[in-house]
Amino acid sequence: MDLNSASTVVLQVLTQATSQDTAVLKPAEEQLKQWETQPGFYSVLLNIFTNHSLDVNVRWLAVLYFKNGIDRYWRRVAPHALSEEEKTTLRAGLITNFNEPVNQIATQISVLIAKVARVDCPRQWPELIPTLVESVKVQDDLQQHRALLTFYHVTKTLASKRLAADRKLFYDLTSSIYSFACSLWNHHTDTFLQQICTGDEAAAANSLERTLLSLKVLRKLTVHGFVEPHWNAEVMGFLHAVFERLKQFLECSRSVRAESICRDRLEKTIILFTKVLLDFLDQHPFSFTALIQRSLEFSVSYVFTEAGEGVVFEQFIVQCMNLIKMIVKNYAYKPSKNTEDSSPETLEAHKIKTAFFTYPTLMEICRRLVTHYFLLTKEELTMWEEDPESFTVEETGGDSWKYSLRPCMEVLFIDIFHEYNQTLTPVLLEMVHSLQGSTNVENTNAILIKDAVYNAVGLAAYELFDSVDFDQWFKNQLLAELQVSHDRYKPIRRRVIWLIGRWISVKFKSDLRPVLYEAIRNLLQDRDLVVRIETATTLKLTVDDFEFRTDQFLPYLESMFTLLFQLLQEVTQCDTKMHVLHVLSCVIERVNMQIRPYVGCLVQYLPLLWKQSEEHNMLRCAILTTLIHLVQGLGADSKNLYPFLLPVIQLSTDVSQPPHVYLLEDGLELWLVTLENSPCLTPELLRIFQNMSALLELSSENLKNCFKIINAYIFLSSSEFLQMYAADLCRSFCELLKDITIEGQVQVLKVVENVLKVNPVLGPQLFQPLLPSVFRGIIDGERYPVVMSTYLGIMGRVLLQNARFFSLLLSQMACELGQELDQILGNMIEMWVDRMDNITQPERRKLSALALLSLLPSLNNVVQDKFCGIINISVEGLNDVMTEDSETGTYKDCMLMSHFEEPKATEDEEPPTEQDKRKKMLALKDPVHTVSLQQFIYEKLKAQQELLGEQGFHALMETVDTEIVAQLQEFLQGF
């Protein structure tokens, strides 16, 4: 089919693919998908999207299909890769002319040219850059703009390549076009400034767009195009020019009104200038040394003096503050403690910084930050009144300081205070002293200034550790401030309680906690919602602190819990509900069992909240976390929650339900603690396990918790559980073991070991398909000690507790391997003795001794042949488990347990869960804890002696090392 007829067919299908009707849309999409790999398809798409007479939507779709095709099929190694001939035609067609009239399509074409350039430029596409350079020079406005747009996207893409060879190519490209890029930028910048002065706004807007694009190109070239940019005069010339241009643009912004078409672009360009400086500082700190002085002078004068009045705007202030912060905090500019170890560049930069940050400068910066920038703004105060919940969820944490003014100025304050704390501490303390006593509620400005100063003291808490006696200040001043209940005083109440939260982990006497709890309880009843939410946050920090003592908190627990619960019901926004739930969770976690009398209201409310939060998965995560702590606090009583709890676990852990993406991790955690605290297995609890096989197939980072859950079911009710699910589990495990890490293998094998421990009769039959590989692993001498140790643990259980099954397994292995029964048994005992050192757990070491001894008494030649090894292991076992009674001088087996004792939980220890009790009861039936190794050895040796007669037994004992025999006799004294 020739190009024209192909174009007609493709055009028709593309038109159908823009339809709103799915009956038309779906088949068209399928057809386009099939054509993706057809030769010539992309040439047709190029024809369509460069034909300006066609429908815009169709052309847009053609560009997108072309762009996606580059990602998938442009590289030579890609499956169904495009032919070299077609690629050559396409490359030529893409840069024939830059005259796309529609902005969005022009941007997409620029991006796709950049994608091709990433793979082909400059080797297969040497003409791209020269063509762009020529096209940027033309007089035609549209063509010049589109070429410049493409030039930017190509530069941006090539600059992002990281391999050494690609970097070298980009350095070469930069050195060849840098002068041109500089003159282009200067030309457009001068043109814009002239036009804006003459008042020709439309022309100025066009020139400003070109200024912006050429500056974007220069930013990429300057930051990524040189190894040591400070040796290049043009680069340094451009960077110094940035300061001049910034001043011109800021002055120019005075005359450009807010509603002007240029205003938005002008601010973008000013921000881009600062980004050039910030990026350059980030990538080339030592090359930036020559610009430190100028950057600091420029930023400080615009942000902290009158020079900035009337010209600065919020985003510009943020950028300037970030520039100061990055210079102050830059590790490249910090000399080592021993100055001889520092490089000359570091010392030079440090000298410039020190010369700039004099006492008057630092004092002025600190004062302006606190008394000007920290003040709550009109907008913030309005938000406090009209939307208190949004006000409390401020943008903090992460990288918000890079973009938002409040986090930005606070981070700058913290960094400057940290760097120059000896200079600034007296300045801040003097501000605090000037604010002693409570402030007149009528004086709004004084209240805002106090709020700002207290904010500074909270932010600098760690630096002020030695300079502020916080306990005294709390008792003499802050407590009184919390008791001023006037509505206008609420900024101070909120700030003081926040301030205490900042200091609680820094310096706060334990004895003062009850006084603080009293204050928190009062403030949780404050009339203002913002104050209540802030108080809840401080409560969380107090409860979460290292020095928290439950006994001090218990008298306040009931009232605090009730007030927090009221707050949880009152707030309406998802984020705030999550926040309050986290506070509640934290309280429940810290007081544990003591919470039981007070949780009724919360238990009734959570199902309702869960239902309401169907659309808010993050809130549901917070509910799951709260439930985890609730179940731990309620222990066996958590059974009453099952009607709500089990459907929640079912939904959260069902991988066929979309919410599992968010809820799975917490859902598994909740499932586990529910089982650990469950007094008995219910049919509903058993039914949830249907979710497990799909989870095991996922084999994600959640596998560890899945194994813990399986173990919990085994301990809870092995027979019911195994009858229902053993076959599925065994299948899943066989699949898992084919492709899993060593740690994963051990986890799977530990589950099998637990099954055998809990159910020695039924267990080996249920997991029979897994056992031959365990047997083979032992005979072949598995090289990983942890795996070998687990293999021997499993085989020890089978041999000791189900000898009949062991002999069946032995026969099966003899058939499979085509060897004699005795030979295989001999190999296994030999390997067991040889690899006994792989076993580190005392329980498994004793189990090995018991298991191998259980082969006695025996007339079997192999067993008698390995008798020496069996005795060696037994004596090793005795050395592990026997302790000497100092009073009687006799030995006893320290692993023996005779009865169940409920352990006394001290305050710091978690009380035992139901599962802990089950494990203890299980241990009371386990031969490792019920059979005395000393007695067992004695009985087995006596039986062997009776079987062989005195002479035969004596000959057998002769095979054992005399030192081992001596140790054995010492341990068996008294028998």
Secondary structure, 3 states (H helix, E strand, C coil): CCHHHHHHHHHHHHHHHCCCCHHHHHHHHHHHHHHCCCCCHHHHHHHHHCCCCCCHHHHHHHHHHHHHHHHHHCCCCCCCCCCHHHHHHHHHHHCCCCCCCCHHHHHHHHHHHHHHHHHHCCCCCCCHHHHHHHHHCCCCHHHHHHHHHHHHHHHHHHHCCCCHHHHHHHHHHHHHHHHHHHHHHHHHHHHHHHHHHHCCHHHHHHHHHHHHHHHHHHHHHHHHCCCCHHHCHHHHHHHHHHHHHHHHHHHHHHHCCCCCCCHHHHHHHHHHHHHHHHHHHHHCCCCCHHHHHHHHHHHHHHHHCHHHCCCCCHHHHHHHHHHHHHHHHCHHHCCCCCHHHCCHHHHHHHHHHHHHCCHHHHHHHHHHHHHHHCCCCHHHHHHHHHCHHHHHCCCCCCCHHHCCHHHHHHHHHHHHHHHCHHHHHHHHHHHHHCCCCCCCCCCHHHHHHHHHHHHHHHHCCCCCCCCCCHHHHHHHHHHHHHCCCCHHHHHHHHHHHHHHHHHCCCCCCHHHHHHHHHHHHHHCCCCCHHHHHHHHHHHHHHHCCCCCCHHHHHHHHHHHHHHHHHHHHHCCCHHHHHHHHHHHHHHHHHHHHHHHHHCHHHHHHHHHHHHHCCCCHHHHHHHHHHHHHHHHHHHHHHHHHHHHHHHHHHHHCCCCCCCHHHHHHHHHHHHHHHHHCCCCCCHHHHHHHHHHHHHHHHCCCCHHHHHHHHHHHHHHHHHHHHHHHHHHHHHHHHHHHHCCCHHHHHHHHHHHHHHHHHCCCCHHHHCHHHHHHHHHHHHCCCCCHHHHHHHHHHHHHHHHHCHHHHHHHHHHHHHHHCCCHHHHHHHHHHHHHHCHHHCCCHHHHHHHHHHHHCCCCCCCHHHHHCHHHHHHHHHHHHHHHEEECCCCCCEEECCCCCCCCCCCCCCCCCCCCHHHHHHHHHHCCCHHHHCCHHHHHHHHHHHHHHHHHHHHHHHHHHCCCHHHHHHHHHHCCCC
